[in-house]
Amino acid sequence: MNTTLNGSIGFWLKKNFRNACNYLDNRLEEQGLTNSQLGVLIILWEQEGLTQKEMVSILGIQPASMTFLLRGLEKKEMIRRVQDKVDTRINRIFLTEKAMSVKDVCLSIVEEGEKMIRQGFSDQEIELMLHWMRRVDKNFD
């Protein structure tokens, strides 16, 4: 096994993750959002009414980190919490009109970033990369 930085899969995953995060943070600044907050919004654009626990599971982050993200989005008036009708201990998260108004701009920024990541790769190489990334993810289960 190659333990040099240049030969380390972990190093390259982390470096490229940071590159993607920095790109998104810079592009989202105009919208007043961070890439982490965008992750929460994308989940809710796909399916509103999830619980905080469900979103933690999807993003694979710590509950305290999700609490911080949700508070920030509430302060920006992007989300609202609604008490569950069956279990009043649970809050479900819904988007506001303000969050819906930035959806198209934010998703176009994500699309630009995705094009940058995919640049120079064939469709087959992209499919293979996605396959490998999912396998790496499963290695941590």
PyRosetta script that sets phi, psi and omega in degrees:
from pyrosetta import init, pose_from_sequence

init()
pose = pose_from_sequence("MNTTLNGSIGFWLKKNFRNACNYLDNRLEEQGLTNSQLGVLIILWEQEGLTQKEMVSILGIQPASMTFLLRGLEKKEMIRRVQDKVDTRINRIFLTEKAMSVKDVCLSIVEEGEKMIRQGFSDQEIELMLHWMRRVDKNFD")
pose.set_psi(1, 135.3)
pose.set_omega(1, 180.0)
pose.set_phi(2, -86.0)
pose.set_psi(2, 118.1)
pose.set_omega(2, -177.0)
pose.set_phi(3, -103.1)
pose.set_psi(3, 7.6)
pose.set_omega(3, 174.8)
pose.set_phi(4, -74.8)
pose.set_psi(4, 157.6)
pose.set_omega(4, 178.8)
pose.set_phi(5, -57.4)
pose.set_psi(5, -45.2)
pose.set_omega(5, -177.0)
pose.set_phi(6, -63.1)
pose.set_psi(6, -26.8)
pose.set_omega(6, -179.7)
pose.set_phi(7, -100.5)
pose.set_psi(7, 7.4)
pose.set_omega(7, -176.4)
pose.set_phi(8, -95.5)
pose.set_psi(8, 120.3)
pose.set_omega(8, 176.7)
pose.set_phi(9, -61.2)
pose.set_psi(9, -42.8)
pose.set_omega(9, -179.6)
pose.set_phi(10, -58.8)
pose.set_psi(10, -41.9)
pose.set_omega(10, 178.3)
pose.set_phi(11, -59.9)
pose.set_psi(11, -48.0)
pose.set_omega(11, -177.5)
pose.set_phi(12, -69.0)
pose.set_psi(12, -34.7)
pose.set_omega(12, 174.9)
pose.set_phi(13, -62.4)
pose.set_psi(13, -46.5)
pose.set_omega(13, -178.3)
pose.set_phi(14, -65.8)
pose.set_psi(14, -43.2)
pose.set_omega(14, -179.5)
pose.set_phi(15, -61.8)
pose.set_psi(15, -45.1)
pose.set_omega(15, -179.4)
pose.set_phi(16, -72.0)
pose.set_psi(16, -32.5)
pose.set_omega(16, 174.1)
pose.set_phi(17, -61.0)
pose.set_psi(17, -46.1)
pose.set_omega(17, 178.7)
pose.set_phi(18, -63.0)
pose.set_psi(18, -41.6)
pose.set_omega(18, 177.8)
pose.set_phi(19, -57.5)
pose.set_psi(19, -46.4)
pose.set_omega(19, -179.4)
pose.set_phi(20, -65.3)
pose.set_psi(20, -43.6)
pose.set_omega(20, 179.6)
pose.set_phi(21, -63.3)
pose.set_psi(21, -44.9)
pose.set_omega(21, 179.4)
pose.set_phi(22, -62.9)
pose.set_psi(22, -41.4)
pose.set_omega(22, 177.7)
pose.set_phi(23, -59.3)
pose.set_psi(23, -50.4)
pose.set_omega(23, -178.8)
pose.set_phi(24, -63.6)
pose.set_psi(24, -43.7)
pose.set_omega(24, 179.7)
pose.set_phi(25, -58.6)
pose.set_psi(25, -44.2)
pose.set_omega(25, 179.3)
pose.set_phi(26, -63.8)
pose.set_psi(26, -43.5)
pose.set_omega(26, -177.6)
pose.set_phi(27, -73.0)
pose.set_psi(27, -30.2)
pose.set_omega(27, -177.2)
pose.set_phi(28, -85.8)
pose.set_psi(28, -9.3)
pose.set_omega(28, -176.3)
pose.set_phi(29, -54.2)
pose.set_psi(29, -40.2)
pose.set_omega(29, 179.3)
pose.set_phi(30, -60.5)
pose.set_psi(30, -30.3)
pose.set_omega(30, -179.9)
pose.set_phi(31, -86.5)
pose.set_psi(31, -6.4)
pose.set_omega(31, -178.7)
pose.set_phi(32, 74.4)
pose.set_psi(32, 27.2)
pose.set_omega(32, -177.4)
pose.set_phi(33, -124.1)
pose.set_psi(33, 160.3)
pose.set_omega(33, 172.6)
pose.set_phi(34, -109.9)
pose.set_psi(34, 165.3)
pose.set_omega(34, 178.5)
pose.set_phi(35, -62.6)
pose.set_psi(35, -33.1)
pose.set_omega(35, 178.8)
pose.set_phi(36, -66.5)
pose.set_psi(36, -43.4)
pose.set_omega(36, 177.1)
pose.set_phi(37, -64.8)
pose.set_psi(37, -36.5)
pose.set_omega(37, 178.2)
pose.set_phi(38, -61.7)
pose.set_psi(38, -37.8)
pose.set_omega(38, 177.5)
pose.set_phi(39, -57.0)
pose.set_psi(39, -42.5)
pose.set_omega(39, 178.1)
pose.set_phi(40, -65.4)
pose.set_psi(40, -44.9)
pose.set_omega(40, -179.6)
pose.set_phi(41, -62.9)
pose.set_psi(41, -40.7)
pose.set_omega(41, -179.9)
pose.set_phi(42, -61.6)
pose.set_psi(42, -42.2)
pose.set_omega(42, 177.3)
pose.set_phi(43, -58.6)
pose.set_psi(43, -45.8)
pose.set_omega(43, -177.6)
pose.set_phi(44, -72.7)
pose.set_psi(44, -30.5)
pose.set_omega(44, 174.5)
pose.set_phi(45, -64.6)
pose.set_psi(45, -31.3)
pose.set_omega(45, 178.1)
pose.set_phi(46, -80.3)
pose.set_psi(46, -35.5)
pose.set_omega(46, -179.0)
pose.set_phi(47, -157.2)
pose.set_psi(47, 102.6)
pose.set_omega(47, 177.7)
pose.set_phi(48, -74.9)
pose.set_psi(48, 163.3)
pose.set_omega(48, 173.4)
pose.set_phi(49, 84.3)
pose.set_psi(49, 12.7)
pose.set_omega(49, 177.2)
pose.set_phi(50, -75.3)
pose.set_psi(50, 161.4)
pose.set_omega(50, 175.1)
pose.set_phi(51, -90.6)
pose.set_psi(51, 164.6)
pose.set_omega(51, 177.0)
pose.set_phi(52, -59.8)
pose.set_psi(52, -40.9)
pose.set_omega(52, -179.9)
pose.set_phi(53, -62.1)
pose.set_psi(53, -41.6)
pose.set_omega(53, 178.7)
pose.set_phi(54, -63.9)
pose.set_psi(54, -40.1)
pose.set_omega(54, 180.0)
pose.set_phi(55, -70.1)
pose.set_psi(55, -35.1)
pose.set_omega(55, 175.1)
pose.set_phi(56, -59.0)
pose.set_psi(56, -43.9)
pose.set_omega(56, -179.8)
pose.set_phi(57, -64.3)
pose.set_psi(57, -41.6)
pose.set_omega(57, -179.1)
pose.set_phi(58, -65.9)
pose.set_psi(58, -46.4)
pose.set_omega(58, -176.6)
pose.set_phi(59, -82.9)
pose.set_psi(59, -18.8)
pose.set_omega(59, -179.9)
pose.set_phi(60, 69.6)
pose.set_psi(60, 36.9)
pose.set_omega(60, 178.7)
pose.set_phi(61, -115.2)
pose.set_psi(61, 171.2)
pose.set_omega(61, 179.6)
pose.set_phi(62, -74.1)
pose.set_psi(62, 146.6)
pose.set_omega(62, 178.3)
pose.set_phi(63, -54.9)
pose.set_psi(63, -37.7)
pose.set_omega(63, 179.7)
pose.set_phi(64, -64.6)
pose.set_psi(64, -36.3)
pose.set_omega(64, 177.6)
pose.set_phi(65, -65.8)
pose.set_psi(65, -40.4)
pose.set_omega(65, 178.2)
pose.set_phi(66, -64.9)
pose.set_psi(66, -41.6)
pose.set_omega(66, 177.9)
pose.set_phi(67, -57.2)
pose.set_psi(67, -45.4)
pose.set_omega(67, 179.3)
pose.set_phi(68, -61.6)
pose.set_psi(68, -45.3)
pose.set_omega(68, 179.6)
pose.set_phi(69, -62.8)
pose.set_psi(69, -44.9)
pose.set_omega(69, -179.3)
pose.set_phi(70, -64.7)
pose.set_psi(70, -40.0)
pose.set_omega(70, 177.7)
pose.set_phi(71, -61.3)
pose.set_psi(71, -43.0)
pose.set_omega(71, 178.2)
pose.set_phi(72, -62.2)
pose.set_psi(72, -41.8)
pose.set_omega(72, 179.1)
pose.set_phi(73, -69.4)
pose.set_psi(73, -33.2)
pose.set_omega(73, 175.5)
pose.set_phi(74, -65.7)
pose.set_psi(74, -43.8)
pose.set_omega(74, 179.6)
pose.set_phi(75, -61.6)
pose.set_psi(75, -32.4)
pose.set_omega(75, 178.6)
pose.set_phi(76, -85.5)
pose.set_psi(76, 3.4)
pose.set_omega(76, 179.1)
pose.set_phi(77, 58.6)
pose.set_psi(77, 38.8)
pose.set_omega(77, 178.9)
pose.set_phi(78, -97.3)
pose.set_psi(78, -25.1)
pose.set_omega(78, -179.2)
pose.set_phi(79, -134.8)
pose.set_psi(79, 164.5)
pose.set_omega(79, 171.5)
pose.set_phi(80, -141.2)
pose.set_psi(80, 146.6)
pose.set_omega(80, 178.1)
pose.set_phi(81, -99.5)
pose.set_psi(81, 135.0)
pose.set_omega(81, 179.7)
pose.set_phi(82, -126.0)
pose.set_psi(82, 129.2)
pose.set_omega(82, -179.9)
pose.set_phi(83, -63.7)
pose.set_psi(83, 134.8)
pose.set_omega(83, 178.6)
pose.set_phi(84, -63.1)
pose.set_psi(84, 139.5)
pose.set_omega(84, -177.5)
pose.set_phi(85, -72.9)
pose.set_psi(85, -28.3)
pose.set_omega(85, -178.3)
pose.set_phi(86, -91.4)
pose.set_psi(86, -46.6)
pose.set_omega(86, -178.7)
pose.set_phi(87, -119.3)
pose.set_psi(87, 100.7)
pose.set_omega(87, -174.3)
pose.set_phi(88, -68.7)
pose.set_psi(88, -6.7)
pose.set_omega(88, 175.8)
pose.set_phi(89, -78.5)
pose.set_psi(89, -15.0)
pose.set_omega(89, -175.0)
pose.set_phi(90, -103.7)
pose.set_psi(90, 136.2)
pose.set_omega(90, 171.8)
pose.set_phi(91, -107.2)
pose.set_psi(91, 137.3)
pose.set_omega(91, 174.9)
pose.set_phi(92, -104.0)
pose.set_psi(92, 145.6)
pose.set_omega(92, -173.4)
pose.set_phi(93, -103.9)
pose.set_psi(93, 129.1)
pose.set_omega(93, 179.9)
pose.set_phi(94, -127.3)
pose.set_psi(94, 153.8)
pose.set_omega(94, 179.4)
pose.set_phi(95, -85.1)
pose.set_psi(95, 152.0)
pose.set_omega(95, 174.0)
pose.set_phi(96, -97.8)
pose.set_psi(96, 172.2)
pose.set_omega(96, 175.9)
pose.set_phi(97, -59.9)
pose.set_psi(97, -35.7)
pose.set_omega(97, 180.0)
pose.set_phi(98, -60.9)
pose.set_psi(98, -42.5)
pose.set_omega(98, 178.1)
pose.set_phi(99, -66.0)
pose.set_psi(99, -38.5)
pose.set_omega(99, 179.3)
pose.set_phi(100, -67.8)
pose.set_psi(100, -30.2)
pose.set_omega(100, -177.4)
pose.set_phi(101, -71.7)
pose.set_psi(101, -20.2)
pose.set_omega(101, 179.5)
pose.set_phi(102, -101.9)
pose.set_psi(102, -0.9)
pose.set_omega(102, -175.1)
pose.set_phi(103, -56.0)
pose.set_psi(103, -53.3)
pose.set_omega(103, -175.7)
pose.set_phi(104, -61.3)
pose.set_psi(104, -43.9)
pose.set_omega(104, 179.3)
pose.set_phi(105, -62.8)
pose.set_psi(105, -46.5)
pose.set_omega(105, -178.6)
pose.set_phi(106, -64.0)
pose.set_psi(106, -42.9)
pose.set_omega(106, -179.8)
pose.set_phi(107, -68.4)
pose.set_psi(107, -30.3)
pose.set_omega(107, 176.0)
pose.set_phi(108, -70.3)
pose.set_psi(108, -33.5)
pose.set_omega(108, 175.0)
pose.set_phi(109, -64.8)
pose.set_psi(109, -43.6)
pose.set_omega(109, 177.4)
pose.set_phi(110, -61.4)
pose.set_psi(110, -42.4)
pose.set_omega(110, 179.8)
pose.set_phi(111, -62.8)
pose.set_psi(111, -41.2)
pose.set_omega(111, 176.3)
pose.set_phi(112, -60.0)
pose.set_psi(112, -45.1)
pose.set_omega(112, 179.0)
pose.set_phi(113, -63.6)
pose.set_psi(113, -40.3)
pose.set_omega(113, 179.6)
pose.set_phi(114, -65.2)
pose.set_psi(114, -38.7)
pose.set_omega(114, 176.5)
pose.set_phi(115, -62.8)
pose.set_psi(115, -40.7)
pose.set_omega(115, 178.8)
pose.set_phi(116, -62.7)
pose.set_psi(116, -43.9)
pose.set_omega(116, 180.0)
pose.set_phi(117, -63.1)
pose.set_psi(117, -40.9)
pose.set_omega(117, -174.6)
pose.set_phi(118, -82.3)
pose.set_psi(118, -10.0)
pose.set_omega(118, -176.1)
pose.set_phi(119, -55.7)
pose.set_psi(119, 129.5)
pose.set_omega(119, 177.0)
pose.set_phi(120, 86.5)
pose.set_psi(120, -0.7)
pose.set_omega(120, 179.2)
pose.set_phi(121, -107.2)
pose.set_psi(121, 142.1)
pose.set_omega(121, 174.1)
pose.set_phi(122, -76.7)
pose.set_psi(122, 165.4)
pose.set_omega(122, 176.5)
pose.set_phi(123, -58.5)
pose.set_psi(123, -39.5)
pose.set_omega(123, 179.8)
pose.set_phi(124, -65.8)
pose.set_psi(124, -40.1)
pose.set_omega(124, 178.7)
pose.set_phi(125, -65.7)
pose.set_psi(125, -38.1)
pose.set_omega(125, 178.2)
pose.set_phi(126, -64.6)
pose.set_psi(126, -46.0)
pose.set_omega(126, 177.7)
pose.set_phi(127, -59.9)
pose.set_psi(127, -41.5)
pose.set_omega(127, 178.5)
pose.set_phi(128, -65.1)
pose.set_psi(128, -42.2)
pose.set_omega(128, 178.4)
pose.set_phi(129, -61.6)
pose.set_psi(129, -45.2)
pose.set_omega(129, 178.4)
pose.set_phi(130, -61.7)
pose.set_psi(130, -41.2)
pose.set_omega(130, 177.6)
pose.set_phi(131, -59.8)
pose.set_psi(131, -46.9)
pose.set_omega(131, -179.9)
pose.set_phi(132, -64.9)
pose.set_psi(132, -40.1)
pose.set_omega(132, -179.8)
pose.set_phi(133, -64.3)
pose.set_psi(133, -39.2)
pose.set_omega(133, 177.5)
pose.set_phi(134, -65.6)
pose.set_psi(134, -37.9)
pose.set_omega(134, 177.7)
pose.set_phi(135, -64.8)
pose.set_psi(135, -42.3)
pose.set_omega(135, 176.5)
pose.set_phi(136, -60.2)
pose.set_psi(136, -43.5)
pose.set_omega(136, 178.8)
pose.set_phi(137, -57.8)
pose.set_psi(137, -43.6)
pose.set_omega(137, 179.8)
pose.set_phi(138, -66.5)
pose.set_psi(138, -27.6)
pose.set_omega(138, 178.4)
pose.set_phi(139, -62.2)
pose.set_psi(139, -22.7)
pose.set_omega(139, -179.5)
pose.set_phi(140, -93.1)
pose.set_psi(140, -1.8)
pose.set_omega(140, 178.3)
pose.set_phi(141, -75.7)
pose.dump_pdb("model.pdb")
